[in-house]
Amino acid sequence: MFTGLSAFPLTPMNEQGIREDEFSGLVERLAKAQVDSIGVLGSTGSYAYLSREERARVARLAVDSAGDVPVIVGIGALRTRDVLALAEDAQQAGASGVLLAPVSYQKLTDDEVFSHYEAVCRSLSVPLCVYDNPGTTHFEFSDELHGRIAQLPQVQSIKIPPVSTDLNAARERVKRLRALVPEDVTLGISGDVVAATGLISGCDSWYSVLGGLFPETALAITRAARAGDAQTAQRLSNELGPLWTLYREYGGSLRVIATVAEILGNVSSPSLPLPLETLQGDARKRVEQVIEQLKWD
């Protein structure tokens, strides 16, 4: 579950609610492609914008639609009390694992974050992936804190932020962290743009936005890298350069991938929770051009 490709689909929605049929369709496509796991209610799944009831419903839909593919459910929230409730909902839905970011409004200390994970791990019967995402949580894990948290009994993976594009620097980053965590705790790369580099550098998994919409493409990169074919993995990633440029220019992957999904008809428009919006005008035309350039249909 915490190795290979973990594909993270959108949670298509409008202000009236979740588009359940569209969400189930996205998950079914991932299961058919035989991804290694499906991650729902991560940042791509807009977890922070949903109520507890909506998140519980998404978790159940995902498990029901995923077949034999393990489902990892995001349980991040501001208060430990709420995370515990979300963890219970995920487990009752049949999740195979959970994903937890240290969501905060007031800046957290290392000890507060450790206690947060410790309390949640005590309540879990499924494994947990630590979600290190400083771009949204504004909390930066030290390697030492990762090492402490990785000793907790339910922790089985760490989703690390993007590594350097320099392969040697990326390898050193992975090596430093690997030395501090137990052997059975996997390291997963996030950040599609450098995913191939992360996998080549020794990460065990790719927690992938791209994979949530184009699983075959992401699987090809993942399998090449995991098989030791760094040249093919990097070539396949480089071929997606026009998409990576859009990510950089439009504030990350979410708006871009949601716009792609709308244009291709995988989800209806609007698909993001207000005040978030997909790209419009000239920006949308650029996305259409990239879709044509990459021959996606």
C-alpha positions in Angstrom: 0.0 0.0 0.0 2.8 2.5 0.8 5.0 1.5 -2.2 4.6 2.1 -5.9 2.0 4.5 -7.2 -0.6 6.0 -4.8 -3.0 7.9 -7.0 -4.9 10.9 -5.6 -8.1 11.8 -7.4 -10.1 15.0 -7.3 -13.3 15.2 -5.2 -15.6 16.9 -7.8 -18.1 19.1 -6.2 -20.2 22.3 -6.5 -21.8 24.3 -3.8 -24.7 21.9 -3.5 -22.5 18.9 -2.7 -20.2 16.2 -3.9 -20.8 14.8 -7.4 -20.8 11.3 -6.2 -21.1 9.5 -9.6 -18.2 11.5 -11.0 -16.0 10.8 -7.9 -16.9 7.1 -8.0 -16.0 7.0 -11.7 -12.6 8.5 -11.1 -11.9 5.9 -8.4 -13.1 3.1 -10.6 -10.7 4.2 -13.4 -7.8 4.0 -10.9 -8.8 0.6 -9.7 -9.1 -0.6 -13.3 -5.6 0.7 -14.0 -4.3 -1.3 -11.0 -2.6 1.5 -9.2 -1.0 0.3 -6.0 -3.2 2.5 -3.7 -5.8 5.2 -4.0 -5.4 8.3 -1.8 -8.6 10.3 -1.2 -9.2 13.5 0.8 -5.7 14.7 0.3 -5.0 18.2 -0.9 -6.1 17.2 -4.4 -9.3 15.9 -2.8 -10.0 19.3 -1.2 -10.3 17.7 2.3 -10.0 21.0 4.1 -13.2 22.3 2.5 -15.5 19.5 3.4 -17.6 18.8 6.5 -17.1 15.7 8.6 -20.2 14.1 7.0 -19.0 14.8 3.5 -15.6 13.4 4.2 -17.2 10.2 5.7 -19.3 9.9 2.6 -16.3 10.3 0.3 -14.4 7.6 2.2 -17.3 5.2 1.9 -17.7 5.9 -1.8 -13.9 5.4 -2.4 -13.8 2.0 -0.6 -16.9 0.9 -2.4 -15.5 1.9 -5.8 -11.9 0.7 -5.4 -12.4 -3.0 -5.5 -9.3 -4.7 -4.2 -7.1 -1.6 -4.3 -6.2 -0.2 -0.9 -7.7 3.2 -0.1 -5.8 5.7 2.1 -8.0 8.4 3.5 -6.9 11.9 4.6 -7.9 12.7 8.2 -6.2 16.1 8.7 -8.0 18.8 10.8 -7.2 21.6 13.1 -8.0 19.9 16.4 -6.8 16.5 17.6 -10.4 15.8 18.7 -11.6 16.2 15.2 -8.8 14.1 13.7 -9.8 11.3 16.0 -13.4 11.5 14.8 -12.3 11.5 11.2 -10.0 8.5 11.8 -12.9 6.6 13.2 -15.0 7.4 10.2 -12.3 6.3 7.8 -11.8 3.0 9.6 -15.5 2.4 9.7 -15.7 3.0 6.0 -13.1 0.3 5.4 -10.0 2.4 4.7 -6.8 0.4 4.6 -4.7 3.4 5.9 -4.9 7.0 6.8 -3.0 10.1 5.8 -2.4 12.9 8.4 -1.0 16.4 7.9 -0.4 18.6 10.9 -3.0 21.2 9.9 -2.8 24.4 11.9 -3.9 28.0 12.3 -1.6 28.9 15.2 2.0 27.8 14.4 2.7 24.4 16.0 5.8 23.4 18.0 7.6 20.1 17.4 6.3 18.7 20.7 2.7 19.6 19.8 3.0 17.9 16.5 4.5 14.8 18.1 1.8 14.6 20.7 -0.8 15.0 17.9 0.5 12.0 16.0 0.9 10.0 19.2 -2.7 10.5 20.2 -4.0 9.6 16.8 -1.8 6.5 16.6 -3.2 5.2 19.9 -6.7 5.2 18.3 -5.8 3.5 15.0 -6.1 -0.1 13.9 -4.8 0.8 10.4 -1.4 2.2 9.4 -0.7 5.9 9.0 1.2 7.9 6.5 2.7 11.2 7.8 1.9 14.0 5.4 4.7 16.5 5.3 3.2 19.4 3.3 4.7 22.7 4.5 3.2 24.6 1.5 -0.3 24.2 3.0 0.3 23.5 6.7 3.1 26.0 7.1 4.8 23.5 9.5 8.2 22.3 8.6 9.3 18.9 9.9 12.9 18.5 10.9 14.4 15.1 10.0 14.7 14.5 13.8 11.0 15.0 14.3 10.3 12.6 11.4 12.5 10.1 13.2 10.6 10.4 16.5 7.2 10.2 14.8 8.3 7.2 12.7 8.8 5.2 15.9 5.1 5.3 16.7 3.6 1.9 16.1 1.0 2.8 13.4 3.4 4.9 11.2 4.3 3.1 8.1 5.1 5.9 5.6 6.2 9.5 5.2 5.0 11.6 2.3 7.9 14.0 1.9 7.8 17.4 0.0 9.4 17.8 -3.4 13.1 17.0 -3.5 15.8 19.0 -5.4 16.0 18.6 -9.1 19.7 17.9 -8.7 19.9 14.1 -8.5 22.8 14.0 -6.1 21.2 16.5 -3.7 17.9 14.5 -3.9 19.8 11.3 -3.0 21.4 12.9 -0.1 18.1 14.1 1.2 16.5 10.7 1.0 19.6 9.1 2.5 19.6 11.5 5.5 15.9 10.8 6.3 16.2 7.0 5.7 18.9 6.8 8.3 16.5 8.2 11.0 13.4 6.1 10.4 12.8 2.3 10.9 13.4 0.1 7.9 9.8 -0.8 7.6 8.7 2.9 7.2 8.6 3.8 3.5 9.4 7.2 2.0 7.1 8.6 -0.6 7.6 11.6 -2.9 5.0 14.2 -3.5 5.3 16.9 -6.1 4.7 15.5 -9.6 7.3 17.7 -11.2 10.2 15.9 -9.3 8.5 12.6 -8.8 10.8 10.7 -11.2 13.8 12.3 -9.5 12.5 11.3 -6.0 11.9 7.7 -7.1 15.3 7.4 -8.8 16.8 8.8 -5.6 15.4 6.0 -3.5 11.8 6.9 -2.5 9.6 3.9 -2.3 6.4 5.5 -3.6 4.9 8.4 -5.5 1.9 10.1 -3.9 0.6 11.5 -7.2 -1.8 14.1 -8.4 -1.1 13.2 -12.0 -1.9 9.6 -11.2 -5.4 10.5 -10.0 -6.4 11.5 -13.5 -3.8 9.7 -15.7 -2.9 6.5 -13.9 -1.3 4.7 -16.8 1.1 7.6 -17.4 2.1 7.8 -13.7 2.4 4.0 -13.5 4.8 3.9 -16.4 7.1 6.5 -14.7 6.8 4.7 -11.3 7.5 1.2 -12.7 10.5 2.3 -14.8 12.1 4.1 -11.8 11.4 1.2 -9.4 12.9 -1.2 -11.9 16.1 0.8 -12.0 15.5 2.3 -15.4 16.2 5.9 -14.5 16.7 7.0 -18.1 13.2 5.9 -19.1 11.6 7.3 -16.0 13.2 10.7 -16.5 12.4 10.7 -20.2 8.7 10.0 -19.5 8.6 12.8 -16.9 10.4 15.2 -19.2 7.8 14.6 -21.9 5.2 16.1 -19.5 7.2 19.3 -19.3 4.3 21.4 -20.7 2.1 20.2 -17.8 4.9 20.9 -15.2 5.1 24.4 -16.6 1.4 25.0 -16.0 1.8 23.7 -12.4 4.6 26.3 -11.8 2.7 29.2 -13.4 -0.7 28.6 -11.9 0.1 28.0 -8.2 0.5 24.3 -8.1 -1.3 21.2 -9.4 -4.8 21.5 -8.1 -6.3 24.1 -10.3 -4.5 22.8 -13.3 -5.5 19.2 -12.9 -9.1 20.1 -12.1 -9.2 22.3 -15.3 -7.8 19.4 -17.3 -10.5 17.1 -15.8 -13.2 19.6 -16.7 -12.0 20.0 -20.3 -11.8 16.3 -20.9 -15.2 15.7 -19.4 -14.1 13.6 -16.5 -15.8 16.0 -14.1 -18.5 18.7 -14.5 -17.7 22.4 -14.2 -17.4 23.9 -11.6 -15.5 21.1 -9.8 -13.8 22.9 -7.0 -15.2 24.3 -3.7 -15.6 28.1 -3.7 -13.7 30.3 -3.4 -11.4 28.0 -5.4 -11.9 28.1 -9.1 -10.5 26.3 -12.1 -8.6 28.3 -14.7 -10.6 30.4 -17.1 -9.9 32.7 -20.1 -6.4 32.7 -21.6 -5.2 30.4 -18.8 -7.8 27.8 -19.8 -6.8 28.1 -23.4 -3.3 27.3 -22.5 -4.4 24.2 -20.7 -6.4 23.2 -23.8 -3.2 23.6 -25.9 -1.2 21.4 -23.5 -3.9 18.7 -23.6 -3.6 18.8 -27.4 0.2 18.8 -27.3 0.3 15.8 -25.0 -2.4 14.0 -27.0 -4.7 13.5 -24.1 -8.4 12.7 -24.9 
